[in-house]
Amino acid sequence: MIEAMTTLVTATALLLGSPGPAPLALAGTGATFGVRGGLPFLGGILTGLSVAIVGATAGLAALFGIYPNARLTVQAISGLYIAYVALKIATAPVTSHSEASARLAPRFIDGFVLNLLNPKAYAAFLAIFSQFLLPLSSNVWAHVVTGMVCLAVATVVDFVWLCFGGAIAPLFRQPVQARILRVSFALLMVAAVVWAIMR
C-alpha cells in the first residue's frame, strides 16, 4: 500500500504540476499580483479540479463495472494523450507573462472555468484512475480515496506554483532555461506513464 500511495502521489504531482494552463496561470498570477491576490484564483482552480475528479471517477467506475476489459483501452488512450501533452509542453514556444499584467487579479470564477474546461485535467485523471488506483478492498473506496489524495496533492502543487510564481516566471522568459524546464517535465510525464504500464 505504501508503494501504491507513493506512486500515486508522484504521478499526480508530475501530471498536475507540469507546466500547463493552470500551473502557468498560477505562476503568472503569483508573479504579478502576489500570493494573497492569487488566492481566490487558486480556490477556483481547485474547485474546478474537484469537478474534474468527480467526473473522471464516476465515469471510470461505471465503465469498469460494466466492461472490466475497458481498463486496457482507457490506459492506452490516456497514455497516448499524456504523451501528446508532454510533446506539446516540450515543444511549446517560449512566451512572456507580460500579457498577464491586467488591472485586477484573476477571480475565483476565472480559476473554476479554467480547470472545468481544461482537457489536461480530465486526461490526467483518466490516466491516474486507470493506472494508479489505490488497491483497496472496495472499488468505491478506492476511487474516493484516490480522488482525495489527488486533490490534496493538487492543492500543494498549485499553492507552490502560486507562491513561487515570482521565481518561476522569469524562467519562462529565457529561452534556454525555459526549454530545459519544459523538456524535463515532458520526459518525467512520459516516464511515469511508461513505468505504470510496465508494472
MIDO-485876 format. One record per residue (C-alpha): residue number from 1; residue in three letters; x, z, y. Coordinates in nm, 2 decimals. Example, Ala and Ser with C-alpha at 12.3 -4.5 7.8 and 13.67 -1.06 7.14 Angstrom:
<atom><resi>1</resi><resn>ALA</resn><east>1.23</east><up>0.78</up><north>-0.45</north></atom>
<atom><resi>2</resi><resn>SER</resn><east>1.37</east><up>0.71</up><north>-0.11</north></atom>
This chain:
<atom><resi>1</resi><resn>MET</resn><east>0.00</east><up>0.00</up><north>0.00</north></atom>
<atom><resi>2</resi><resn>ILE</resn><east>0.29</east><up>0.08</up><north>0.24</north></atom>
<atom><resi>3</resi><resn>GLU</resn><east>0.44</east><up>-0.27</up><north>0.18</north></atom>
<atom><resi>4</resi><resn>ALA</resn><east>0.10</east><up>-0.43</up><north>0.23</north></atom>
<atom><resi>5</resi><resn>MET</resn><east>0.05</east><up>-0.24</up><north>0.56</north></atom>
<atom><resi>6</resi><resn>THR</resn><east>0.40</east><up>-0.33</up><north>0.68</north></atom>
<atom><resi>7</resi><resn>THR</resn><east>0.34</east><up>-0.69</up><north>0.60</north></atom>
<atom><resi>8</resi><resn>LEU</resn><east>0.00</east><up>-0.69</up><north>0.78</north></atom>
<atom><resi>9</resi><resn>VAL</resn><east>0.14</east><up>-0.52</up><north>1.09</north></atom>
<atom><resi>10</resi><resn>THR</resn><east>0.44</east><up>-0.76</up><north>1.11</north></atom>
<atom><resi>11</resi><resn>ALA</resn><east>0.23</east><up>-1.07</up><north>1.05</north></atom>
<atom><resi>12</resi><resn>THR</resn><east>-0.03</east><up>-0.96</up><north>1.31</north></atom>
<atom><resi>13</resi><resn>ALA</resn><east>0.24</east><up>-0.88</up><north>1.57</north></atom>
<atom><resi>14</resi><resn>LEU</resn><east>0.40</east><up>-1.22</up><north>1.52</north></atom>
<atom><resi>15</resi><resn>LEU</resn><east>0.08</east><up>-1.42</up><north>1.51</north></atom>
<atom><resi>16</resi><resn>LEU</resn><east>-0.09</east><up>-1.25</up><north>1.81</north></atom>
<atom><resi>17</resi><resn>GLY</resn><east>0.23</east><up>-1.16</up><north>2.00</north></atom>
<atom><resi>18</resi><resn>SER</resn><east>0.38</east><up>-1.51</up><north>2.01</north></atom>
<atom><resi>19</resi><resn>PRO</resn><east>0.36</east><up>-1.70</up><north>2.34</north></atom>
<atom><resi>20</resi><resn>GLY</resn><east>0.01</east><up>-1.83</up><north>2.36</north></atom>
<atom><resi>21</resi><resn>PRO</resn><east>-0.28</east><up>-1.83</up><north>2.61</north></atom>
<atom><resi>22</resi><resn>ALA</resn><east>-0.35</east><up>-1.46</up><north>2.61</north></atom>
<atom><resi>23</resi><resn>PRO</resn><east>0.01</east><up>-1.32</up><north>2.60</north></atom>
<atom><resi>24</resi><resn>LEU</resn><east>0.14</east><up>-1.56</up><north>2.86</north></atom>
<atom><resi>25</resi><resn>ALA</resn><east>-0.16</east><up>-1.49</up><north>3.08</north></atom>
<atom><resi>26</resi><resn>LEU</resn><east>-0.09</east><up>-1.12</up><north>3.05</north></atom>
<atom><resi>27</resi><resn>ALA</resn><east>0.28</east><up>-1.17</up><north>3.13</north></atom>
<atom><resi>28</resi><resn>GLY</resn><east>0.19</east><up>-1.37</up><north>3.44</north></atom>
<atom><resi>29</resi><resn>THR</resn><east>-0.07</east><up>-1.11</up><north>3.54</north></atom>
<atom><resi>30</resi><resn>GLY</resn><east>0.17</east><up>-0.82</up><north>3.49</north></atom>
<atom><resi>31</resi><resn>ALA</resn><east>0.44</east><up>-1.00</up><north>3.69</north></atom>
<atom><resi>32</resi><resn>THR</resn><east>0.21</east><up>-1.09</up><north>3.98</north></atom>
<atom><resi>33</resi><resn>PHE</resn><east>-0.04</east><up>-0.80</up><north>4.00</north></atom>
<atom><resi>34</resi><resn>GLY</resn><east>0.13</east><up>-0.51</up><north>3.82</north></atom>
<atom><resi>35</resi><resn>VAL</resn><east>0.01</east><up>-0.32</up><north>3.52</north></atom>
<atom><resi>36</resi><resn>ARG</resn><east>-0.28</east><up>-0.14</up><north>3.70</north></atom>
<atom><resi>37</resi><resn>GLY</resn><east>-0.41</east><up>-0.46</up><north>3.84</north></atom>
<atom><resi>38</resi><resn>GLY</resn><east>-0.40</east><up>-0.63</up><north>3.50</north></atom>
<atom><resi>39</resi><resn>LEU</resn><east>-0.58</east><up>-0.35</up><north>3.30</north></atom>
<atom><resi>40</resi><resn>PRO</resn><east>-0.93</east><up>-0.50</up><north>3.34</north></atom>
<atom><resi>41</resi><resn>PHE</resn><east>-0.80</east><up>-0.84</up><north>3.23</north></atom>
<atom><resi>42</resi><resn>LEU</resn><east>-0.63</east><up>-0.67</up><north>2.92</north></atom>
<atom><resi>43</resi><resn>GLY</resn><east>-0.96</east><up>-0.49</up><north>2.84</north></atom>
<atom><resi>44</resi><resn>GLY</resn><east>-1.15</east><up>-0.82</up><north>2.85</north></atom>
<atom><resi>45</resi><resn>ILE</resn><east>-0.88</east><up>-0.99</up><north>2.62</north></atom>
<atom><resi>46</resi><resn>LEU</resn><east>-0.91</east><up>-0.71</up><north>2.37</north></atom>
<atom><resi>47</resi><resn>THR</resn><east>-1.29</east><up>-0.72</up><north>2.37</north></atom>
<atom><resi>48</resi><resn>GLY</resn><east>-1.29</east><up>-1.10</up><north>2.31</north></atom>
<atom><resi>49</resi><resn>LEU</resn><east>-1.04</east><up>-1.04</up><north>2.03</north></atom>
<atom><resi>50</resi><resn>SER</resn><east>-1.27</east><up>-0.79</up><north>1.87</north></atom>
<atom><resi>51</resi><resn>VAL</resn><east>-1.54</east><up>-1.05</up><north>1.86</north></atom>
<atom><resi>52</resi><resn>ALA</resn><east>-1.30</east><up>-1.30</up><north>1.70</north></atom>
<atom><resi>53</resi><resn>ILE</resn><east>-1.21</east><up>-1.03</up><north>1.44</north></atom>
<atom><resi>54</resi><resn>VAL</resn><east>-1.57</east><up>-0.97</up><north>1.35</north></atom>
<atom><resi>55</resi><resn>GLY</resn><east>-1.64</east><up>-1.34</up><north>1.33</north></atom>
<atom><resi>56</resi><resn>ALA</resn><east>-1.35</east><up>-1.41</up><north>1.11</north></atom>
<atom><resi>57</resi><resn>THR</resn><east>-1.41</east><up>-1.11</up><north>0.89</north></atom>
<atom><resi>58</resi><resn>ALA</resn><east>-1.78</east><up>-1.17</up><north>0.84</north></atom>
<atom><resi>59</resi><resn>GLY</resn><east>-1.73</east><up>-1.54</up><north>0.77</north></atom>
<atom><resi>60</resi><resn>LEU</resn><east>-1.44</east><up>-1.50</up><north>0.52</north></atom>
<atom><resi>61</resi><resn>ALA</resn><east>-1.60</east><up>-1.20</up><north>0.34</north></atom>
<atom><resi>62</resi><resn>ALA</resn><east>-1.92</east><up>-1.41</up><north>0.29</north></atom>
<atom><resi>63</resi><resn>LEU</resn><east>-1.73</east><up>-1.72</up><north>0.19</north></atom>
<atom><resi>64</resi><resn>PHE</resn><east>-1.50</east><up>-1.55</up><north>-0.06</north></atom>
<atom><resi>65</resi><resn>GLY</resn><east>-1.80</east><up>-1.36</up><north>-0.20</north></atom>
<atom><resi>66</resi><resn>ILE</resn><east>-1.98</east><up>-1.69</up><north>-0.28</north></atom>
<atom><resi>67</resi><resn>TYR</resn><east>-1.68</east><up>-1.91</up><north>-0.36</north></atom>
<atom><resi>68</resi><resn>PRO</resn><east>-1.38</east><up>-1.69</up><north>-0.48</north></atom>
<atom><resi>69</resi><resn>ASN</resn><east>-1.16</east><up>-2.01</up><north>-0.51</north></atom>
<atom><resi>70</resi><resn>ALA</resn><east>-1.21</east><up>-2.09</up><north>-0.15</north></atom>
<atom><resi>71</resi><resn>ARG</resn><east>-0.93</east><up>-1.85</up><north>-0.06</north></atom>
<atom><resi>72</resi><resn>LEU</resn><east>-0.66</east><up>-2.11</up><north>-0.15</north></atom>
<atom><resi>73</resi><resn>THR</resn><east>-0.83</east><up>-2.37</up><north>0.07</north></atom>
<atom><resi>74</resi><resn>VAL</resn><east>-0.85</east><up>-2.13</up><north>0.36</north></atom>
<atom><resi>75</resi><resn>GLN</resn><east>-0.49</east><up>-2.03</up><north>0.31</north></atom>
<atom><resi>76</resi><resn>ALA</resn><east>-0.38</east><up>-2.39</up><north>0.32</north></atom>
<atom><resi>77</resi><resn>ILE</resn><east>-0.58</east><up>-2.47</up><north>0.63</north></atom>
<atom><resi>78</resi><resn>SER</resn><east>-0.48</east><up>-2.16</up><north>0.82</north></atom>
<atom><resi>79</resi><resn>GLY</resn><east>-0.12</east><up>-2.21</up><north>0.72</north></atom>
<atom><resi>80</resi><resn>LEU</resn><east>-0.12</east><up>-2.56</up><north>0.84</north></atom>
<atom><resi>81</resi><resn>TYR</resn><east>-0.28</east><up>-2.46</up><north>1.17</north></atom>
<atom><resi>82</resi><resn>ILE</resn><east>-0.03</east><up>-2.18</up><north>1.23</north></atom>
<atom><resi>83</resi><resn>ALA</resn><east>0.25</east><up>-2.43</up><north>1.16</north></atom>
<atom><resi>84</resi><resn>TYR</resn><east>0.08</east><up>-2.67</up><north>1.42</north></atom>
<atom><resi>85</resi><resn>VAL</resn><east>0.06</east><up>-2.38</up><north>1.67</north></atom>
<atom><resi>86</resi><resn>ALA</resn><east>0.43</east><up>-2.29</up><north>1.61</north></atom>
<atom><resi>87</resi><resn>LEU</resn><east>0.52</east><up>-2.66</up><north>1.67</north></atom>
<atom><resi>88</resi><resn>LYS</resn><east>0.33</east><up>-2.66</up><north>2.00</north></atom>
<atom><resi>89</resi><resn>ILE</resn><east>0.50</east><up>-2.34</up><north>2.11</north></atom>
<atom><resi>90</resi><resn>ALA</resn><east>0.85</east><up>-2.47</up><north>2.02</north></atom>
<atom><resi>91</resi><resn>THR</resn><east>0.80</east><up>-2.80</up><north>2.20</north></atom>
<atom><resi>92</resi><resn>ALA</resn><east>0.59</east><up>-2.68</up><north>2.50</north></atom>
<atom><resi>93</resi><resn>PRO</resn><east>0.73</east><up>-2.78</up><north>2.84</north></atom>
<atom><resi>94</resi><resn>VAL</resn><east>0.87</east><up>-2.50</up><north>3.05</north></atom>
<atom><resi>95</resi><resn>THR</resn><east>0.64</east><up>-2.41</up><north>3.34</north></atom>
<atom><resi>96</resi><resn>SER</resn><east>0.65</east><up>-2.15</up><north>3.61</north></atom>
<atom><resi>97</resi><resn>HIS</resn><east>0.39</east><up>-1.89</up><north>3.68</north></atom>
<atom><resi>98</resi><resn>SER</resn><east>0.36</east><up>-1.99</up><north>4.04</north></atom>
<atom><resi>99</resi><resn>GLU</resn><east>0.01</east><up>-2.12</up><north>3.98</north></atom>
<atom><resi>100</resi><resn>ALA</resn><east>-0.09</east><up>-1.77</up><north>3.86</north></atom>
<atom><resi>101</resi><resn>SER</resn><east>-0.05</east><up>-1.62</up><north>4.21</north></atom>
<atom><resi>102</resi><resn>ALA</resn><east>-0.41</east><up>-1.61</up><north>4.30</north></atom>
<atom><resi>103</resi><resn>ARG</resn><east>-0.55</east><up>-1.38</up><north>4.57</north></atom>
<atom><resi>104</resi><resn>LEU</resn><east>-0.72</east><up>-1.15</up><north>4.31</north></atom>
<atom><resi>105</resi><resn>ALA</resn><east>-0.61</east><up>-1.03</up><north>3.97</north></atom>
<atom><resi>106</resi><resn>PRO</resn><east>-0.80</east><up>-1.18</up><north>3.67</north></atom>
<atom><resi>107</resi><resn>ARG</resn><east>-1.11</east><up>-0.97</up><north>3.58</north></atom>
<atom><resi>108</resi><resn>PHE</resn><east>-1.25</east><up>-0.83</up><north>3.26</north></atom>
<atom><resi>109</resi><resn>ILE</resn><east>-1.48</east><up>-1.13</up><north>3.21</north></atom>
<atom><resi>110</resi><resn>ASP</resn><east>-1.18</east><up>-1.37</up><north>3.25</north></atom>
<atom><resi>111</resi><resn>GLY</resn><east>-0.99</east><up>-1.20</up><north>2.97</north></atom>
<atom><resi>112</resi><resn>PHE</resn><east>-1.31</east><up>-1.18</up><north>2.75</north></atom>
<atom><resi>113</resi><resn>VAL</resn><east>-1.38</east><up>-1.55</up><north>2.78</north></atom>
<atom><resi>114</resi><resn>LEU</resn><east>-1.01</east><up>-1.65</up><north>2.74</north></atom>
<atom><resi>115</resi><resn>ASN</resn><east>-0.99</east><up>-1.48</up><north>2.39</north></atom>
<atom><resi>116</resi><resn>LEU</resn><east>-1.35</east><up>-1.56</up><north>2.29</north></atom>
<atom><resi>117</resi><resn>LEU</resn><east>-1.27</east><up>-1.93</up><north>2.33</north></atom>
<atom><resi>118</resi><resn>ASN</resn><east>-0.91</east><up>-1.90</up><north>2.21</north></atom>
<atom><resi>119</resi><resn>PRO</resn><east>-0.87</east><up>-2.11</up><north>1.88</north></atom>
<atom><resi>120</resi><resn>LYS</resn><east>-0.53</east><up>-1.94</up><north>1.82</north></atom>
<atom><resi>121</resi><resn>ALA</resn><east>-0.70</east><up>-1.60</up><north>1.78</north></atom>
<atom><resi>122</resi><resn>TYR</resn><east>-0.95</east><up>-1.74</up><north>1.52</north></atom>
<atom><resi>123</resi><resn>ALA</resn><east>-0.68</east><up>-1.93</up><north>1.33</north></atom>
<atom><resi>124</resi><resn>ALA</resn><east>-0.46</east><up>-1.61</up><north>1.33</north></atom>
<atom><resi>125</resi><resn>PHE</resn><east>-0.74</east><up>-1.40</up><north>1.19</north></atom>
<atom><resi>126</resi><resn>LEU</resn><east>-0.83</east><up>-1.66</up><north>0.93</north></atom>
<atom><resi>127</resi><resn>ALA</resn><east>-0.46</east><up>-1.65</up><north>0.82</north></atom>
<atom><resi>128</resi><resn>ILE</resn><east>-0.45</east><up>-1.27</up><north>0.83</north></atom>
<atom><resi>129</resi><resn>PHE</resn><east>-0.77</east><up>-1.21</up><north>0.63</north></atom>
<atom><resi>130</resi><resn>SER</resn><east>-0.69</east><up>-1.48</up><north>0.38</north></atom>
<atom><resi>131</resi><resn>GLN</resn><east>-0.32</east><up>-1.38</up><north>0.32</north></atom>
<atom><resi>132</resi><resn>PHE</resn><east>-0.26</east><up>-1.03</up><north>0.44</north></atom>
<atom><resi>133</resi><resn>LEU</resn><east>-0.59</east><up>-0.84</up><north>0.35</north></atom>
<atom><resi>134</resi><resn>LEU</resn><east>-0.51</east><up>-0.48</up><north>0.26</north></atom>
<atom><resi>135</resi><resn>PRO</resn><east>-0.56</east><up>-0.40</up><north>-0.11</north></atom>
<atom><resi>136</resi><resn>LEU</resn><east>-0.84</east><up>-0.15</up><north>-0.10</north></atom>
<atom><resi>137</resi><resn>SER</resn><east>-1.09</east><up>-0.09</up><north>-0.38</north></atom>
<atom><resi>138</resi><resn>SER</resn><east>-1.39</east><up>-0.21</up><north>-0.17</north></atom>
<atom><resi>139</resi><resn>ASN</resn><east>-1.38</east><up>-0.56</up><north>-0.03</north></atom>
<atom><resi>140</resi><resn>VAL</resn><east>-1.59</east><up>-0.45</up><north>0.27</north></atom>
<atom><resi>141</resi><resn>TRP</resn><east>-1.35</east><up>-0.16</up><north>0.35</north></atom>
<atom><resi>142</resi><resn>ALA</resn><east>-1.05</east><up>-0.39</up><north>0.30</north></atom>
<atom><resi>143</resi><resn>HIS</resn><east>-1.19</east><up>-0.62</up><north>0.57</north></atom>
<atom><resi>144</resi><resn>VAL</resn><east>-1.29</east><up>-0.34</up><north>0.81</north></atom>
<atom><resi>145</resi><resn>VAL</resn><east>-0.96</east><up>-0.15</up><north>0.78</north></atom>
<atom><resi>146</resi><resn>THR</resn><east>-0.76</east><up>-0.48</up><north>0.81</north></atom>
<atom><resi>147</resi><resn>GLY</resn><east>-0.96</east><up>-0.56</up><north>1.12</north></atom>
<atom><resi>148</resi><resn>MET</resn><east>-0.90</east><up>-0.22</up><north>1.27</north></atom>
<atom><resi>149</resi><resn>VAL</resn><east>-0.52</east><up>-0.25</up><north>1.21</north></atom>
<atom><resi>150</resi><resn>CYS</resn><east>-0.52</east><up>-0.59</up><north>1.37</north></atom>
<atom><resi>151</resi><resn>LEU</resn><east>-0.69</east><up>-0.46</up><north>1.68</north></atom>
<atom><resi>152</resi><resn>ALA</resn><east>-0.45</east><up>-0.17</up><north>1.71</north></atom>
<atom><resi>153</resi><resn>VAL</resn><east>-0.15</east><up>-0.40</up><north>1.68</north></atom>
<atom><resi>154</resi><resn>ALA</resn><east>-0.30</east><up>-0.64</up><north>1.92</north></atom>
<atom><resi>155</resi><resn>THR</resn><east>-0.36</east><up>-0.36</up><north>2.17</north></atom>
<atom><resi>156</resi><resn>VAL</resn><east>0.00</east><up>-0.25</up><north>2.16</north></atom>
<atom><resi>157</resi><resn>VAL</resn><east>0.14</east><up>-0.61</up><north>2.17</north></atom>
<atom><resi>158</resi><resn>ASP</resn><east>-0.08</east><up>-0.72</up><north>2.46</north></atom>
<atom><resi>159</resi><resn>PHE</resn><east>0.00</east><up>-0.40</up><north>2.65</north></atom>
<atom><resi>160</resi><resn>VAL</resn><east>0.37</east><up>-0.47</up><north>2.60</north></atom>
<atom><resi>161</resi><resn>TRP</resn><east>0.33</east><up>-0.82</up><north>2.74</north></atom>
<atom><resi>162</resi><resn>LEU</resn><east>0.14</east><up>-0.68</up><north>3.04</north></atom>
<atom><resi>163</resi><resn>CYS</resn><east>0.39</east><up>-0.40</up><north>3.11</north></atom>
<atom><resi>164</resi><resn>PHE</resn><east>0.70</east><up>-0.62</up><north>3.07</north></atom>
<atom><resi>165</resi><resn>GLY</resn><east>0.55</east><up>-0.92</up><north>3.25</north></atom>
<atom><resi>166</resi><resn>GLY</resn><east>0.79</east><up>-0.89</up><north>3.53</north></atom>
<atom><resi>167</resi><resn>ALA</resn><east>1.08</east><up>-0.90</up><north>3.29</north></atom>
<atom><resi>168</resi><resn>ILE</resn><east>0.94</east><up>-1.18</up><north>3.07</north></atom>
<atom><resi>169</resi><resn>ALA</resn><east>0.80</east><up>-1.41</up><north>3.33</north></atom>
<atom><resi>170</resi><resn>PRO</resn><east>1.15</east><up>-1.52</up><north>3.46</north></atom>
<atom><resi>171</resi><resn>LEU</resn><east>1.25</east><up>-1.63</up><north>3.11</north></atom>
<atom><resi>172</resi><resn>PHE</resn><east>0.98</east><up>-1.90</up><north>3.12</north></atom>
<atom><resi>173</resi><resn>ARG</resn><east>1.12</east><up>-2.04</up><north>3.44</north></atom>
<atom><resi>174</resi><resn>GLN</resn><east>1.47</east><up>-2.10</up><north>3.30</north></atom>
<atom><resi>175</resi><resn>PRO</resn><east>1.46</east><up>-2.40</up><north>3.06</north></atom>
<atom><resi>176</resi><resn>VAL</resn><east>1.73</east><up>-2.29</up><north>2.81</north></atom>
<atom><resi>177</resi><resn>GLN</resn><east>1.62</east><up>-1.94</up><north>2.77</north></atom>
<atom><resi>178</resi><resn>ALA</resn><east>1.25</east><up>-2.04</up><north>2.75</north></atom>
<atom><resi>179</resi><resn>ARG</resn><east>1.33</east><up>-2.29</up><north>2.48</north></atom>
<atom><resi>180</resi><resn>ILE</resn><east>1.52</east><up>-2.04</up><north>2.27</north></atom>
<atom><resi>181</resi><resn>LEU</resn><east>1.24</east><up>-1.78</up><north>2.30</north></atom>
<atom><resi>182</resi><resn>ARG</resn><east>0.97</east><up>-2.03</up><north>2.21</north></atom>
<atom><resi>183</resi><resn>VAL</resn><east>1.16</east><up>-2.18</up><north>1.91</north></atom>
<atom><resi>184</resi><resn>SER</resn><east>1.24</east><up>-1.83</up><north>1.78</north></atom>
<atom><resi>185</resi><resn>PHE</resn><east>0.87</east><up>-1.72</up><north>1.79</north></atom>
<atom><resi>186</resi><resn>ALA</resn><east>0.77</east><up>-2.05</up><north>1.62</north></atom>
<atom><resi>187</resi><resn>LEU</resn><east>1.02</east><up>-2.01</up><north>1.34</north></atom>
<atom><resi>188</resi><resn>LEU</resn><east>0.91</east><up>-1.65</up><north>1.29</north></atom>
<atom><resi>189</resi><resn>MET</resn><east>0.55</east><up>-1.75</up><north>1.27</north></atom>
<atom><resi>190</resi><resn>VAL</resn><east>0.62</east><up>-2.02</up><north>1.01</north></atom>
<atom><resi>191</resi><resn>ALA</resn><east>0.84</east><up>-1.78</up><north>0.81</north></atom>
<atom><resi>192</resi><resn>ALA</resn><east>0.57</east><up>-1.52</up><north>0.79</north></atom>
<atom><resi>193</resi><resn>VAL</resn><east>0.31</east><up>-1.77</up><north>0.66</north></atom>
<atom><resi>194</resi><resn>VAL</resn><east>0.55</east><up>-1.92</up><north>0.41</north></atom>
<atom><resi>195</resi><resn>TRP</resn><east>0.65</east><up>-1.58</up><north>0.28</north></atom>
<atom><resi>196</resi><resn>ALA</resn><east>0.29</east><up>-1.48</up><north>0.24</north></atom>
<atom><resi>197</resi><resn>ILE</resn><east>0.20</east><up>-1.79</up><north>0.04</north></atom>
<atom><resi>198</resi><resn>MET</resn><east>0.51</east><up>-1.75</up><north>-0.18</north></atom>
<atom><resi>199</resi><resn>ARG</resn><east>0.42</east><up>-1.39</up><north>-0.27</north></atom>
